[in-house]
């Protein structure tokens, strides 16, 4: 597939909503999908972090990011994303690109769309001279093992290839490494409300140090 990543605009709102509706079908609450005000905020506050991936002119996936000065302190998705509006949480003078959302339409999965969006994020980290790319990673397979191991143990087994997780295994494949498990990150039954902070260090950053 010929995949093109470009910034999204408010004119793309309906297509973005289609991506989200297909990626997160019911019973996922409709009110938790991006609304027009949130998309407008992304475009206004940090347009470079607002991305779509097009396949033959059709929007197949999207990704949204912001810049933060990362300290390693535990946090929730709502805190880092400003409930999806990023106005209060985006820090132009920060050192890290934080991915708060990435989704791909089911019919386009398995064709490199998500990978293209992550490569675009890495390129953005390099071009802006940031230290790292980070994201709060869901672990949707964890609920099947929560009775027999901790989240930290589950993450370790996924990283070692002993278990496969739909989201974390993909992150590891993209070169992002787990840093810490965060409790109550997002209401997510499959992940038991947990998330794993994952990190990709900018190889061009000579003074970069791993967080955590």
N, C-alpha and C positions, 0 to 999 in steps of 0.2 A: 504494500500500500504506500502511496505517496502522502506522507503526513507533513502538514505545515502547521507550525505553532506561531500564533500571533497574539497581540494584546486584544482583549475583548473590550467592547464599549457598551453603553447603555442600549444601543440599537440591537445588541445580541441577547437582550434579556429573555425573550420568548424561547430562543434556542437553548439558552442556558437552563431555563426552567425545564425544558423537555429532557435535557441530559439528566438533570437531578431527579425528575419524576421516574425516568426509566431506571436509573441507577439505584434509587431508593423507593421502590414501590410500596403500596400499603402492605402491612399496617404502619409503615413509617409515617409519622404525622406530617400532613401537608404544610402545617404552619412552621415546620422546621426547615423547609426548603428556602433557598435564597429568595428574598423579596426585592422589589424594584429599588427600594431605598438602600438596601445593602449593596446591590450591584453598583448603584450610583456612587456610593461611598468608596468602594474599591477603586473605581475608575478615577475618582477625584483625588483620593488620598495617596494612592500608590499604584498608578496605572501599569508600571513595569511588572508588578506582581500579579496582575490579572491576565490570565492566559487561557486561550482555547487552542485545541488541536483540531485541525480540519483535515478531512479525508475527502478528496475530490470535491472540495467546496462545502462539504457537510460538516457541521460541528459535531465531533465524535466524543470529545471530552473537555474538561475544564480544570483549572487549578488556580487557587488564590493563595497569596502569600503576603506577608508584611515584614517589616524589619523591627527587630527588638535588640535590646542590650541584654544578653542572656547571662544570668547569674547562677543557674543550676538549682534555683529554689523550686519546690513543687508548685504546680499551678493547675488550673482547670482550663478547658477549651474556652469557656465563656470569658474567663479573665484575659487570656492572651489574644482572643479574637474580638474583644469588646462586643460580645454577643453577636458577632458577625458583621459589625459595622466598621471595625478597625480604627475609627477616628481617634479614640483615646489611647489605644495601645500601640499604634504604629510610632516607631521612634526613628526618624530619618538619620540620626547620628548613632544608631545602634551598630552592632557588630555581627548580627546573625540574621539570615533569612529564615523566617518561620512559616512553614506551609500549614495552612489551617483547613484546606479542603482540596481534594482531588477526586474526580469521579469520571467514569467512562461509560458510555452507553453499552449495555450488554451485547448488542449485535456487533460491536467493534472491539470487544475484548479479545485478548490473545493475539493482537496484530501490532503491538508495539506502541499504542497510543499513550498509555501511562508512562512508558519508558521515555518517550519523546518529551513529555511534559517534565519529567524529572531531569532530563538532560538540559532542557531549557532553564530550569531552576538553577542547576549547577552553573550554567553559563552566566546567569544573572549574578550569582554569588561572585564569580570571577570578575565580571565586568564592573561590579560595584566595589570590588576590593574588600568584600566581607570575609569574616573568618570561617564561617560555616553555614551549612544548611541544616536545619533541625525541623522535626515534626513530631507531633504526638500520634503515635501509631496504634491503631486498634489491634487487638489480639482476639479476633472472633472465635478462634478454636479453643480458647482457654476454658470455656465453660464445661467442656467435655472432660477436662482433667483437674478442675478446681478441687475436687474431693480427694485427690491423691497427691497433689503437689502445689507448691506456691507459684505465684505468677513469675517470680524470679527464676525458679527452676524450669518452668515451662519455656520461658524466653531462652534460657541457655540451651535447652534441648532443640528448640527451633533453629538457633544459630548453628548448632553442631550438626544439623541435618537429621536428627533422630525423629523429629516431628515436623510436620508441615503446617504452616498457618497461612491462610488465604492472603493476609495483608503483610504480616511481618516477614514471611519468607520472601515476598516480592521486594520489600525494603532492603533486606540483606543482599539480595541479588543486585540491587542498584548501588551497592557500596555504602549504605547507611548502617551504622553500628549502634546497637542498643547502649544507652547510657544509664537509664534508671527507669524503674516502674513507678507510675504515679497513680494514686488512688483517687476515686471519684472525679476522674478527668472529664467524663461525659456519660450521660445516661445511656448505657449500652449493655443489655442483658447478656449478649454473647461474650463480651469482654469482661463481664462482671464489674462494669463501670471503671475498669482500669485501662491504662494506656502505657505504652513504652515510649519514652523519649529516644528518638534515634538521631544520629548525627553523621554528617559527611563534612570532613574538614577540607577547606580550600587548599589544594596543593601549592598554590601560588603565594600563600600567606606564610612568609618566612618566620614570623613570630607566633604563629598559631600554636595554641596549646589545647589539648583535649579537655573538655569540661568534665565535671564530676570528680 
